[in-house]
Amino acid sequence: MSHTEDQTSSARPDAPAPLPTPENRLRRQLLKGFAGTLVVGAAAFFGWTRYLFPPRRHGLLLGPVALFAPGGPPTLLPDPFTAQYSVQSTGPGQFIVLSAVCTHQGCSVDWDKATGSFLCPCHQGRYDAHGRVLGGPPPRPLPALAHHVQGDMLYLNS
C-alpha cells in the first residue's frame, strides 16, 4: 500500500471538512429554496382556509348567567368597540337584552333607579325596562338584541 492511499482512506478526525464543490452548492441552494417555498406555501394554505372557513363562534360573551339576578334592575355592559348593552333577567334562563344606545342621537343611556327607567343624558329621552319610549325626543324604542344561553354563559348572537 502506498503512502498516499493510506492518507486518503483514513482521514484525521480533526481535519477540516472538504470545500463544497459547485455541484454540492447548487444542490444545497435548491434544497433550501424548496424548503422555503414549502413553508411559505403551507402558511398561505392554512391562512386562506382559516379565512374561507372561519371557526364557529358563540357570539359576543355578555357574562355568566349568575351575574344577572332575576327580577333585578338592568345591568349595563360596555362594549369596548361600539356600544353598550343592557341585560335584565326576567326569570331563570330568561333575559331581555337591549342596545343601551339612544335612538335619538346615539348617546349611551343610563338606568335611573329613582324612576325605574332608562334616561338619555343628552336630551332627556326616557325608556322603560323593555326599551319602549316613555318621553323625550327618541323616535324609536331601544332595539332588542338576539341572544342565547350556552352552558352557564349568556351570549349576544353574532
C-alpha positions in Angstrom: 0.0 0.0 0.0 1.4 3.4 -0.9 1.7 6.3 1.4 -0.9 8.4 -0.5 -3.5 5.7 -0.4 -3.1 5.4 3.4 -3.7 9.2 3.9 -7.0 9.3 1.8 -8.6 6.2 3.3 -8.1 7.3 6.9 -8.9 10.9 7.4 -8.0 12.5 10.7 -10.9 13.4 12.9 -9.6 17.0 13.5 -9.1 17.7 9.8 -11.3 20.5 8.3 -14.2 19.4 6.1 -13.6 19.4 2.4 -14.7 22.5 0.4 -18.0 22.1 -1.3 -17.9 21.6 -5.0 -20.1 23.6 -7.3 -22.5 20.6 -7.7 -22.9 20.4 -3.9 -23.5 24.2 -3.6 -26.2 24.0 -6.3 -27.9 21.1 -4.6 -27.9 22.9 -1.2 -29.4 26.0 -2.8 -32.1 24.0 -4.5 -33.0 22.2 -1.3 -33.1 25.5 0.7 -35.3 27.1 -1.9 -37.6 24.1 -2.0 -37.9 24.1 1.8 -38.6 27.8 1.9 -41.3 27.5 -0.8 -42.9 24.6 1.1 -43.0 26.7 4.4 -44.5 29.7 2.7 -47.0 27.6 0.7 -48.2 25.9 3.9 -48.6 29.2 5.8 -50.6 30.6 2.9 -52.7 27.5 2.6 -53.6 27.5 6.3 -54.2 31.2 6.3 -56.7 31.0 3.4 -58.5 28.0 4.8 -59.0 29.9 8.1 -60.3 32.9 6.2 -62.6 30.8 3.9 -63.8 28.5 6.7 -63.7 30.6 10.0 -64.2 28.7 13.3 -67.7 28.7 14.6 -68.2 31.2 17.4 -70.7 31.5 20.1 -71.2 35.3 19.7 -70.2 38.1 22.0 -69.9 37.0 25.6 -72.1 39.1 27.8 -71.3 37.2 31.0 -72.2 34.3 33.3 -75.9 33.8 33.8 -75.4 34.2 37.6 -74.3 37.8 37.1 -77.9 38.9 36.3 -80.2 38.5 39.2 -83.8 37.5 38.3 -86.2 40.5 38.8 -83.3 42.9 39.4 -82.6 46.1 37.6 -81.0 46.0 34.2 -77.2 45.6 34.1 -75.3 47.9 31.7 -72.4 46.3 30.0 -70.0 48.4 27.9 -68.7 47.0 24.6 -65.2 48.5 24.3 -65.6 48.9 20.5 -69.0 50.2 19.6 -71.8 50.4 22.1 -73.4 49.4 25.4 -75.8 46.6 26.2 -78.5 46.3 28.9 -79.2 42.9 30.3 -82.1 42.1 32.6 -83.1 38.7 33.9 -86.9 38.2 33.9 -86.6 34.6 35.3 -84.4 31.6 35.3 -82.8 31.5 31.9 -84.9 34.3 30.5 -83.4 37.7 29.6 -84.1 41.0 28.0 -81.1 42.2 26.1 -81.3 45.7 24.7 -78.9 48.1 23.0 -78.2 50.9 25.5 -77.7 53.5 22.8 -80.4 56.2 22.5 -82.2 56.1 19.2 -82.4 59.9 19.0 -78.7 60.8 18.6 -76.7 57.8 19.7 -75.9 58.7 23.3 -75.4 56.0 25.9 -78.4 55.7 28.2 -78.2 55.1 32.0 -80.5 53.3 34.3 -82.3 55.7 36.7 -83.2 53.8 39.9 -85.4 56.5 41.1 -87.8 56.4 38.1 -87.1 52.8 37.1 -86.4 53.8 33.6 -83.5 54.4 31.2 -82.5 58.0 30.8 -80.6 59.6 28.0 -78.4 62.4 29.4 -78.2 64.2 26.0 -81.8 65.3 25.5 -83.7 63.6 28.4 -85.1 60.8 26.4 -86.7 58.1 28.6 -87.3 54.4 28.1 -88.9 51.7 30.2 -87.1 48.4 31.2 -88.3 46.8 28.0 -86.9 49.7 25.8 -90.2 51.4 25.0 -90.2 55.2 24.7 -91.7 56.9 27.7 -90.9 60.5 26.8 -88.5 62.9 25.1 -87.3 63.1 21.5 -86.4 59.4 20.8 -88.2 58.3 17.6 -88.0 54.5 18.3 -87.6 52.1 21.2 -84.3 50.7 22.2 -83.5 47.7 19.9 -83.9 44.3 21.4 -81.0 42.1 20.6 -81.0 38.4 19.8 -79.1 36.3 22.5 -78.7 32.8 23.7 -77.6 30.9 26.8 -74.9 28.2 26.3 -73.9 26.3 29.4 -73.9 28.9 32.2 -72.9 31.8 29.9 -75.1 34.4 28.1 -74.0 35.4 24.6 -75.2 38.0 22.1 -75.8 36.4 18.8 -73.3 37.3 16.1 
